[in-house]
């Protein structure tokens, strides 16, 4: 991966590598900035410091810091300064960070540095050095980066991704045979603490293409639309929630320059996907799947141009087959592999699979296990996603394991309720959430975005489609769905809204 990027940089020094906040940066500027950060880390920082923090300020220096760290043979830990200070302190302490690169003056963290004996270095002020993109000798099991995801206890958990994991993903990505080169323009819509961002700026640099980020001060969704259209983006990885915000403009959107349109991070709604195909007439549209623990994405499904042939389950587009170097199985709670098309938990194995969570043996024991198959021991990760395999070997996403709740002792799949309501209302943005009325007693709340029809008619319709115990307790039209920092619908916020209505 580092070799690919080095070769691209040296081949395309005068071409643009990044477009950030309406300014272009060339590969030559990239090489110079990466090299000065690398020089500092190799000459001023002790070799024992294997992880380096980065304050992700959505600027050129933040991206260059990632590669300065990697070319120095170390690993990076991205920290978003706009996130709660308490959360970020937890990340810093769990990672054992002693060095943090910061291209801005984040005052709260400079105060923290004095207390915790952390050295915070302004990457903009480092002196210029000669260009050095020679690839160091690195143990492939060393950390390339650590990303922190939300934890069920409220404490973020750090996913350790190695050079082996990252290199395997890059190799698997190119094995998918995308026809990309230095003329392509890639969208980067994610904040840098979100794992999908890594594909969006690593892959383009491997081929000499340009990365287009979303202006940090803009309105996120209108900015994405403007970037897609005005900058003639050719390759975009987005979360499906974006489509719900673009849908009012679908009749006007014709992105003829788009060649690859990928979706990941959430279930992709069938009806929205069908409409989007008309907006990107020259693009291959793919639904890709993968948790942070399996390095960005590890299953892929290409949507056929014939909309009637798009595979789906309950209105959710198929997630396809494992990519190169990865394996997926449906496995039950007793660690038995399901050989028919029964639904159970999707589990992953392969070279992209993380070693585990940082300093979290309890969570590692819960999430990872080993199966002996044909006298070969394979380590698997429990995704928490319910799936099954169809007759073609494609995996169908059926919802979260924790999206299954019990009402009156019966097990309910919230995705099935969402599907029937979406069919009746012709609104793709339907979200069912559980609210615990009392211990063991769940109520189902449903939120529909901008629905002006009769809500009572929905209940009557559901009575003809699903058992009585699946009928929602309350259905509400909501003008704007709450989103998290990565553009996904925030189900936890919806649960809070529903719970407050019950008080």
N, C-alpha and C positions, 0 to 999 in steps of 0.2 A: 504493500500500500504506500509506504513512504517512498519507495523506489519509483512507483508510478507518478507520484506527485512531483518528485524531484525532476524526473524526465520531462514532465509537462511544463514545469516552471522554466526550465532551461530552453525549452523549444518555443515558448510563447511569451518571452519576457516583455514584449511591447503590447501584448493583448490585455484586455481587461479581465481581472480575476474576480472582483467584487463590485457590486453597485449597492452602496449603503447610504441612506439618507440623501439621495439625489447626487451622490458623488461617486465617480469611478476610481478604482484603484487597480493598477496594473500588476502583472505577475512579477515585474522587477521590484515594485514597491513591496509586494508581498515577500519576496525573497530577502530583501534588506531587513524588513521588520522582524521576520521569523529568525533571521540569523543573529540579530543583536540580542533577542530574547534568549536564544540558545546559548550564545556566548556568556551571557550573565549567569545562566543556570549552571553551565559547565565549569565556570571559573570562580564564581562567588558563592556557590551553594554547595554544601557538603553532599557527597555522593550518597549518604545514608538517607537523604530526603527523597523518597521515591514518589510521593504525591505532592503536587503543587496546585494550590487553589487559583481559580480565575473568577474575578468579579465580572459577570457578563453584562457589559454596559451597552450591548448592541452597537458596537463600533468596530472599526477595522482592527484596532489593536487587540480586541478580545478574541477575534478569530485567529489572528496571527499568534497570540499567546498559546492557543491550543497546539499549533504545529511547532512552535519554539520548544514547548515542553516535550512533545513526542520526538523531535529530532535530537533532543538532549537525552533520550532514552528513559524518560520518566512518564508518569501518568498524571492526568489532569482531573480536577474536581470542580465543575462549574457551579457557581453560587450566584443566584439572582439577587442583587441588592434591593430590589423592590419587594422581595418576600419578607415575611415577618422576621425580625431580628432574632427572636428566640429560636425559630426553626433553623436559621442559618448558623447560629452558635452551636446547635446540636450537630449539624453537618460538619462544621469545622472540628469539633471535639471528637466525633466518631471517626473522622478521617485522620486524626492526629496531625492536622496541617500546621506547619510552622512558617510556610512561605505562601503568600497570596499575591498574585499579580493583579493590579488594578489600574485601569487607564483613566479613572476619574477620582475625584476626592470624595469618597463615601465616608463622611465624618463619623458615623456610628461605628464603623469598623476600625477606624484609626484609634478611637477610644478603646475599643475592644482589644486592639493589638497591645496596648500598654498593659492591660490586665493579664492577658494570656501569653505574653511574650511571643507574639506572632509578628513576623516581619512582613509588612505590606509595601510592595515595590510598585511605583508608578511606571508602567511599561512604556509610556510615551517619553519618559525622561532618560531612558537608557541610551548610552552612546552608540552611534553607528559603527558597525564593524564590517569586515569583508564578508561576502556571501559564503555561507557554508551550509549546504544541503546534503552533505555526505551522510549516508544512512549508517547509523551506529549498529554495532552488534548488540542485539537485545534478546534476552531470554523470552521466548514467546509466551511464557506463563506470567510474566510481569504485568502489572496493571497498566492498561492504556488509559482507562478512565473509570471513575466511580460516579454513578448517577443515583440520586436519592429520590425514591418514590414515597408516596404516603403510606403510613403504617396503620394497622388497625388499632394500635394503642395510642395513636396520636403522635408518636415519635417517628420521624422519617427513617426509612431503612435504605441502606446503601447497597446498590447492586454493583459488584466488582466485574468489570469487563477487561479481559486480557488482550494483549497484542494478538494472540491466537484467535480469539473471538472476533476481533475487528478485521483482521486479515481474511478470516474465513468468510465473513459477510461480504467484503469487497470482492473476493473471488466468486462467491455465489451470485452476487449481483451481476457481474460481467458474464457469468455463465448463462444468465437469462437472455443474453444476446440482444440487448437494447442497441439500436443503431445510433449511437451518440458520438459526438466529436467536439472539437474546439469551437465550432459554430453554434453550439447549443446554448440556451439560456435557461438556467434552473431557478425555480422559485424556492426561497427559504422563508417560510411563514412562521416557524416555530421559535420559541425562546430556546436558548442554548442549553438549558437544563433538561430539556425534553429529548428523548433519544432519537425521535424521528428527524430532529435537526441535523444529526450527524451525517445521515445519508445525504441531506440536501446541500451540505457544503463540502463533504469529503469526495463524493463521486465526481462532481464537476471538476474539481481540481485534478483528478486523475486523468482527465482527458483534455485539459486546457480550456474548459468552458467557463462561462461567467455566472456567478451567484448573485441573484437579485433578492435582497432582503426587503422586508416590509418596513416603511418608515415608522419609528417608534412613537411619534407624536400624532400619527394619523388615526382615523377611525378604522379599526382593524379590517373589517370586512369590505368596506368600500375601497380601502387601500389595496387589498388583495385583488379585487376586481380590476382596479386601475392598472396595477402592475401586470396582471395577466394580459390585459388588452394592449396597453400603451407600450410595454416593453417586449411584446410579442414572445412571451414565455413559451418554450418548446417542451419543457419537462417540469411537471408539477406533482409533488406529493402533498396531499392535503388530508385533513380530517373530514369525514362526511358531513359534520355539522355545518361546514362552510356552505354546502349546497342549499341548506334551508334558508340561509340569508341571501343567497344569490337567486333563489327561485323566482322572486317577483320580477327579475330582469331576464329570465331565460329567453323570452321571445326576442330580446334585443342582443343577446350574447351570441357571437359567432367568433370563436377563437380558432381561426384557420391555421395559425402558426403552431398550435399545440400538437405535438407528436406523441407524447406519453402523458397520460393523466392517471395518477395512482391515488388510491385512498387507503388509509390505515388508521388504526387507533380506536375506531368505533364500528358498530354494525352499519353496513351500507344498505340503505333503504332501496328496495327494488324500483319503486316508482320514480324516486328522485334520480336514480342512476339512469333509467330509461330516458328521462328528459334531458339529462346532462349529455348523453350521447349525441343529441342533436346540436348541442352547443359547441362540441369539439369534433366536427365531422371528419377531420384527418388524423385523429388521435387513436392510439390503442389505449383503452380504458381498462385498468386493472384494479382489482380488490386484493390488497396484500394484508397479511396478518402476522402479528408477532408481538410478544411482550418484551419489555426491557431485558428480562432475564435471558432472552434468546437473541439478543443483538439486533435490534431494529425491526426486521421482519424475516419470516422464515417459511411462509406459505404464500402462494400466488395464484390468482385466477384472472384470466383475460376474458372480459365480457365480449360475447359475439356481437357483431353488428346487427344481426337479426334479434330484435328485442324480445321476441317471443321465446327465444332459446336460452335466455339468461337463467342459469340455475339459481334457485333460491329455496329457502325454507321459511315459511311464515312471513314472506315478504322481505327477508334479509338475504342479500346476495351471497352466494357461495364463496368460501375462502380458499378453495383450490387444493393444490398439492404442495408437499414440501419442496423447497428449493434445494440446490446442490449442497451436499454436506450435512443436511438435516433430515431428521426422521420424526414422524408424528404417529402416535398410536392413541386409540381409545382404550382407556384403562379404568377398571372399577376400583372401589375403595380397598379391595383386597389385593391390589397390584396384579390383577389378572387382565391380560390383553383380550379385548372384545374382538372376536373374529367375524361377527355378522354386522348388520347395519343398525344395531341397537345404539341408543343414545347413552353416553356416559362422559367422563371427563377427558378432555383433550390433553395429552401429555407429550412433551417434546424432548428429543435427544439429539446430540450432534455437536459439531465443532464450534457452533455459535453459542452453546449453552454456558452460562456463567458458572464460575467456581462456587458462587453463593453470595450471601449477604455479608457485609463487613461487620465483624464483631457481633454476630447474631446467631449463635449456634441453635437456639430454639427454633427460629424461623427456618433455618437451613434444614433441620431435621423434619420439619413439617412439610416443606416444599419439594424436597429432592429425595429420590429413592433409586435403588438399583434393581434391575430385573436381569436374570440370566436367560438369554434366548439363544438356543442352538449352541450352548456351551460358551457363549460370549456374554460378558457382563456389560450392561448398558445403563448409564445413569440418566434418569429422566427428571423433568420438572413438571409439577402439577400447575396447570395454567388457571384452574378455577373456571374454565369455560366448558360448557356442555356442547358436544358435537357428535356427529356420526359420519360414517363414510358411505358414499353412494356406490352404485354398481360400477362406476367409472374410476373409483379410487379418489374422488374429490371429497373434501371435507366440507360439511355443512355446519354453520354456526347456529346454535339453538338458544344462546343466552348464557348468562353467568350462572355458575353453580349457586352463588349467593343471591342470584336474582330469582331463585326458586324459593317460595315462601309457603308456609302452611296456613290455611284458613279453615277453621272447623275441622282440623285434623287432616285435611286434604292438601296434597302438594300442588302448587300452582306455578306455571311458567308465565312470568309477567310478559315475556315477548309474545306469547300467543294472544294475550288480551290486547296488546298494542297493535298486533297485526289485524285483528278483526275490526277494531275501531278505525284504523287507518283505511281499510277497505271501504267501510261504510261512509266515512266522512270525506274520503278522498284527500285527507290531510296527512302528509308523511311524517310530520313531527308530533308524534304521540308518545308519551312517557308515563309508564305505570310505576309507582313506587309504593313500598310498604310503610305503614306507620303502626308502631306497636301501641295499641290502645291500652293493653295490660299485658303482663308477662304471658307469652304464649298465644296472645290474641292479636292477630294482625288485621289491619284494614288496608284495602287497596285504594289508593288515590290515583287518578289519571289526570294528566295535564295535556291539553291540546293547544297548539299554537294558533292563535287568531282564527278561532272557529266561531262563526256567527249563527250556526244552525241550532236546532232545538236539542238540548242535551238529553232530555227525557227520551227522545226517539232513539238515541244511542243505546240507552239501557234496554229499551224494548227490543232492539235489534239483537243485542248480545244475548238476550234470553233465548233466542232461537239458534244461537251458535255455540254457546259454552254452558257448562253446568252452573247451577245457581251460586255455588260457593266461589265461582270465579268472577261474578258480577262485581264491578268496582263499588266501593262504598260512596265515592263521590267523584264526579267528573267536572273539571274546571277548564274554561278557556283562559289562556294566558297570552298576553300580548308579546312578551319577550322572554325567551327561555334563558335561565342563568347559565353562564359559561365559565369554565375555569380558564387559567392563563394560557392554555394550549388550544383553546377554541372548542373544547369538547363540552357537551351538555353536562352540567354539574348536577348529578342525581342527588348528591347529599344536600344541596341547597333546596332542591324540590322537596325532599323529605322534611326539611325544616319548615318550608312554607306550609306544607300539609299539616305538620304537627302543630304549628301556630294557629291554624284555622280550627283545630280541634279544641284548643284551650278555651 
